[in-house]
Amino acid sequence: MNYFYFPLEEWTNMFVDDWLIPTLGGFFDGIRAMIGWVLDIVASILLWGPPELWAIIIIAIAWKTAGRGVAIFTLIGFLYLGSVDLWVEGMQTLSIVIVATIFSIIIGIPIGIWSAKSKTADRIIRPILDFMQTLPSFVYLIPAILLFGLGGVPAVISTFVFATPPCVRLTNLGIRQVPEDVVEAARAFGATSWQMLTKVQFPLAIPTMMAGINQTIMLALSMAVIASMIGAPGLGNIVLAGISRVNVGLGLIGGLGIVVLAIILDRITQGLNPKKT
């Protein structure tokens, strides 16, 4: 007999079933509707018009930001997606990644700045980020299903939670790494706190922040694939179908599609970094 048994499972289920969902169900429905609306808009834009149009646009962006080599790889990658008939699935995955990354940036950068400016906030936020990064990715799917159902919306929510910590951490690091003599010089010229942030610290921290955004995008892509287990559309469904049917070929073409998107997104975001390496 275990004399130290703690009924955490029962208490958690009681909290969720008896209070959380009955009390805040309308709030979660509102979030689901808002995120679903944004996701539908992004997916509709990416799937609007012929695939060749978007391929040309993204290839041009790759050429402008990352150079000719990446543009050629992007062309080959899109030819691959088209040849195996995965363009729609690729754009569905990309839409989830884009929406989750947008929310991660909108929320993560202000939190990172706040934690860099306040030691108290940093002490509170740091363990939360540790928890978010160390919790197994599959565990994120459970509350997402419970609160938001199946489909693309819970995929965006779980992806957002999983991918936000790098954005917060590297924004914090970038602000803290601004040379103290630069800060003192700006303060000596009478810069206000807002001017210090927007005209001194933020511009100098952009290279580090862009590295955080790059990592956020990569984590978002990996989580968007895992989220196929809860009904998220896209390339993850192809890989999941290959696993379920023990179909090596199907799993391979889906996996290669994910690799293509990952490399393209990685190189383009690296190219956007003003401090290129």
Salt bridges, closest charged atoms under 4 A:
ASP122 OD2 - ARG126 NH2 2.94
ASP122 OD2 - ARG176 NH2 3.74
ASP130 OD1 - ARG169 NH2 2.36
GLU184 OE2 - ARG187 NH1 2.99
ASP266 OD2 - ARG267 NH1 2.34
